[in-house]
Amino acid sequence: MLAVLLLLTPPAWGGLEEQPDDIARQYGQAKAYYQGLLNSGKGTNRKSWLTSVTAFRSIYKAAPDHQVAPKSLFMLGQIHHTMFQQSGKAKDLDQAIASYEELSAKYAGNFLADDAFFILGTIYLTEKKDQGKAARAFAKIIAIYPEGDMAAAAEEKLLQIKHGATAPDPASTPAKEEVGEKCITPQIAEEPPAPEPAGKKPGLATVLPIRHWSNNRYTRLIVETTGPVTFKHQALSGDE
């Protein structure tokens, strides 16, 4: 009983020091508190969930470059989605979407990014009833993470949308345990075209903001456009 009480007592989340060991420790405490909510009657208490939100948000804000930052955003998405399922409040679902979108945009090379896109697609499909946004989320997985573990599931979802078979699925997946970046080889994939902006000439595509990340093995650039484009492939020699 004592162990349970200690687990459910919220730690002091304020005043996080930006030291790697401290951040990792705070994340461990926040995760333990979250698990405690799942394993106790407090999992239906909105105030308890908000305490968990404060914990992960504080960690993310204190150390956005730490390896637990994308994990914290992923947890925020899961918590807000759980809160939506309990409350039915649109603002909870919007917060979940915002967390997953921030993860996939800021940490595109992280191993949770394709999971975030998949959950976004499922939320748009089953809860927002927006097949266009759902298809774009699933198509990005195939285009950016073709070798990832969510690519096959994303392709299946796109086929369901195409053929009108959109049976509801849970919008959350368990967090992966391994930590690291995937070796990504972008491929061209069909993606539903974005609406043409007012006044834009037909046939012209606009380049969207470029995303990029690097590690000690490669640099990756993601160039997205509002429509189909033609391009030439050219490899540079090692001296160029």
C-alpha positions as CSV (number, residue, x, y, z in Angstrom):
1,M,0.0,0.0,0.0
2,L,2.8,2.4,0.8
3,A,4.4,1.8,-2.5
4,V,1.2,2.6,-4.3
5,L,0.7,5.8,-2.4
6,L,4.2,6.9,-3.2
7,L,3.7,6.2,-6.8
8,L,0.5,8.2,-7.0
9,T,1.9,11.3,-5.2
10,P,2.7,13.8,-7.9
11,P,6.3,15.0,-7.8
12,A,7.2,18.7,-7.9
13,W,7.3,19.5,-11.6
14,G,8.2,23.2,-11.3
15,G,11.7,24.5,-11.4
16,L,13.2,21.8,-13.7
17,E,17.0,22.2,-14.0
18,E,18.3,21.8,-17.5
19,Q,20.7,19.0,-16.6
20,P,20.5,15.8,-18.7
21,D,20.4,13.5,-15.7
22,D,17.8,15.6,-14.0
23,I,15.6,15.7,-17.1
24,A,15.8,11.9,-17.5
25,R,15.0,11.4,-13.9
26,Q,12.0,13.8,-14.1
27,Y,10.8,11.9,-17.2
28,G,11.0,8.7,-15.3
29,Q,8.9,10.2,-12.5
30,A,6.4,11.5,-14.9
31,K,6.1,8.2,-16.7
32,A,5.7,6.4,-13.3
33,Y,2.9,8.8,-12.3
34,Y,1.2,8.2,-15.7
35,Q,1.4,4.4,-15.2
36,G,0.0,4.9,-11.7
37,L,-3.0,6.6,-13.1
38,L,-3.6,3.8,-15.6
39,N,-3.4,1.2,-12.8
40,S,-5.6,3.0,-10.3
41,G,-9.0,4.5,-9.9
42,K,-7.5,7.9,-10.5
43,G,-7.4,7.3,-14.2
44,T,-10.9,8.8,-14.5
45,N,-10.0,11.9,-12.6
46,R,-9.4,14.9,-15.0
47,K,-7.4,16.8,-12.4
48,S,-5.0,13.8,-12.2
49,W,-4.6,13.8,-15.9
50,L,-3.9,17.5,-16.0
51,T,-1.1,16.9,-13.4
52,S,0.4,14.4,-15.8
53,V,0.1,17.0,-18.7
54,T,1.9,19.6,-16.6
55,A,4.7,17.1,-15.9
56,F,5.4,16.1,-19.5
57,R,5.0,19.7,-20.8
58,S,7.4,21.0,-18.2
59,I,10.0,18.5,-19.3
60,Y,9.6,19.3,-22.9
61,K,9.8,23.0,-22.4
62,A,12.8,22.7,-20.1
63,A,14.9,20.6,-22.5
64,P,13.6,20.5,-26.1
65,D,16.9,19.1,-27.3
66,H,17.0,16.2,-24.8
67,Q,16.2,12.7,-26.1
68,V,13.1,12.5,-24.0
69,A,11.6,15.7,-25.6
70,P,9.9,13.8,-28.4
71,K,8.8,11.1,-26.0
72,S,7.2,13.8,-23.8
73,L,5.3,15.1,-26.8
74,F,4.1,11.6,-27.6
75,M,2.9,11.1,-24.0
76,L,1.1,14.5,-24.2
77,G,-0.7,13.3,-27.3
78,Q,-1.7,10.1,-25.6
79,I,-2.9,11.8,-22.4
80,H,-5.0,14.4,-24.2
81,H,-6.5,11.7,-26.4
82,T,-7.5,9.7,-23.3
83,M,-9.0,12.9,-21.8
84,F,-11.0,13.4,-25.0
85,Q,-12.3,9.8,-24.8
86,Q,-13.4,10.4,-21.2
87,S,-14.8,14.0,-21.6
88,G,-15.8,14.3,-25.3
89,K,-14.4,17.8,-25.2
90,A,-13.1,19.0,-28.6
91,K,-10.3,21.0,-27.0
92,D,-8.8,17.8,-25.6
93,L,-8.7,16.2,-29.1
94,D,-7.3,19.4,-30.6
95,Q,-4.5,19.3,-27.9
96,A,-3.7,15.7,-28.8
97,I,-3.5,16.6,-32.5
98,A,-1.3,19.5,-31.8
99,S,1.1,17.4,-29.7
100,Y,1.5,14.7,-32.4
101,E,1.9,17.4,-35.1
102,E,4.6,19.1,-33.2
103,L,6.4,15.8,-32.7
104,S,6.3,14.9,-36.4
105,A,7.4,18.4,-37.5
106,K,10.2,19.1,-35.0
107,Y,11.6,15.6,-34.6
108,A,11.1,14.1,-38.1
109,G,14.1,11.8,-37.6
110,N,12.9,10.3,-34.3
111,F,11.6,6.8,-34.2
112,L,8.3,8.0,-32.9
113,A,7.6,10.4,-35.8
114,D,5.9,7.8,-38.1
115,D,3.8,6.6,-35.1
116,A,2.7,10.2,-34.6
117,F,1.7,10.5,-38.3
118,F,-0.2,7.2,-38.1
119,I,-2.1,8.3,-34.9
120,L,-2.9,11.6,-36.6
121,G,-4.3,9.8,-39.6
122,T,-6.4,7.6,-37.5
123,I,-7.8,10.5,-35.4
124,Y,-8.7,12.4,-38.6
125,L,-10.3,9.3,-40.1
126,T,-12.3,8.0,-37.1
127,E,-13.0,11.0,-34.9
128,K,-12.6,14.1,-37.1
129,K,-14.2,12.4,-40.1
130,D,-11.8,14.2,-42.4
131,Q,-10.6,11.6,-45.0
132,G,-8.5,14.2,-46.8
133,K,-6.3,15.0,-43.8
134,A,-6.2,11.3,-42.8
135,A,-5.0,10.4,-46.3
136,R,-2.3,13.0,-46.2
137,A,-1.0,11.8,-42.9
138,F,-0.8,8.2,-44.0
139,A,0.8,9.1,-47.4
140,K,3.5,11.0,-45.5
141,I,4.5,7.8,-43.7
142,I,4.9,5.9,-47.0
143,A,6.8,8.8,-48.6
144,I,9.1,9.7,-45.8
145,Y,9.4,6.4,-43.8
146,P,9.0,3.6,-46.5
147,E,11.2,1.2,-44.5
148,G,9.5,2.0,-41.2
149,D,7.3,-0.3,-39.2
150,M,4.2,1.8,-39.9
151,A,4.5,1.9,-43.7
152,A,2.4,-1.3,-44.3
153,A,-0.3,-0.2,-42.0
154,A,-0.4,3.2,-43.5
155,E,-0.7,1.7,-47.0
156,E,-3.6,-0.4,-45.8
157,K,-5.3,2.6,-44.4
158,L,-5.0,4.5,-47.7
159,L,-6.6,1.5,-49.5
160,Q,-9.4,1.5,-47.0
161,I,-10.0,5.2,-47.6
162,K,-9.9,4.7,-51.4
163,H,-12.4,1.9,-51.3
164,G,-14.6,3.4,-48.6
165,A,-13.8,0.8,-45.9
166,T,-13.0,2.9,-42.9
167,A,-13.7,0.7,-39.8
168,P,-12.8,2.5,-36.6
169,D,-9.4,1.6,-35.1
170,P,-7.9,2.7,-31.8
171,A,-6.1,6.0,-32.4
172,S,-3.2,5.2,-30.1
173,T,-0.3,2.8,-30.3
174,P,2.1,1.8,-27.5
175,A,5.3,3.8,-27.3
176,K,8.3,1.9,-28.7
177,E,11.1,1.0,-26.2
178,E,14.1,1.4,-28.4
179,V,15.8,4.8,-28.8
180,G,17.5,6.1,-31.9
181,E,17.0,7.3,-35.4
182,K,15.8,5.3,-38.4
183,C,17.9,5.3,-41.5
184,I,15.4,6.9,-43.9
185,T,15.4,6.6,-47.7
186,P,12.6,8.8,-49.0
187,Q,10.6,7.6,-52.0
188,I,8.1,9.2,-54.2
189,A,4.5,8.4,-53.1
190,E,1.2,9.6,-54.3
191,E,-0.4,12.0,-51.9
192,P,-3.8,13.7,-52.2
193,P,-3.2,17.2,-53.7
194,A,-3.7,20.2,-51.4
195,P,-6.4,22.7,-52.5
196,E,-5.2,25.4,-54.9
197,P,-4.9,28.7,-53.1
198,A,-7.2,31.5,-54.3
199,G,-5.7,33.3,-57.3
200,K,-3.1,30.7,-57.9
201,K,-2.5,29.8,-61.5
202,P,-3.5,26.2,-62.4
203,G,-0.6,23.8,-62.9
204,L,1.9,25.6,-60.7
205,A,3.1,24.0,-57.4
206,T,4.3,25.8,-54.4
207,V,7.3,24.5,-52.3
208,L,6.2,24.1,-48.7
209,P,8.7,24.8,-45.8
210,I,11.6,22.5,-46.0
211,R,12.3,20.1,-43.1
212,H,15.7,18.7,-42.4
213,W,17.8,16.8,-39.9
214,S,21.2,15.3,-39.6
215,N,23.3,12.7,-37.7
216,N,26.8,11.5,-38.1
217,R,25.8,9.2,-41.0
218,Y,23.7,11.4,-43.2
219,T,21.7,14.6,-43.8
220,R,18.1,14.3,-44.8
221,L,16.0,17.1,-46.5
222,I,12.3,16.7,-47.0
223,V,10.8,18.9,-49.7
224,E,7.0,18.9,-50.0
225,T,5.0,20.7,-52.6
226,T,1.3,21.6,-53.1
227,G,1.1,19.5,-56.3
228,P,2.9,17.1,-58.6
229,V,6.3,18.3,-59.8
230,T,9.0,17.0,-62.2
231,F,12.6,16.8,-61.2
232,K,16.0,15.5,-62.3
233,H,18.2,13.1,-60.2
234,Q,21.9,14.0,-60.1
235,A,24.5,12.5,-57.9
236,L,27.6,14.6,-56.9
237,S,31.0,13.2,-56.7
238,G,32.9,13.2,-53.4
239,D,34.8,16.3,-54.4
240,E,31.8,18.4,-55.1
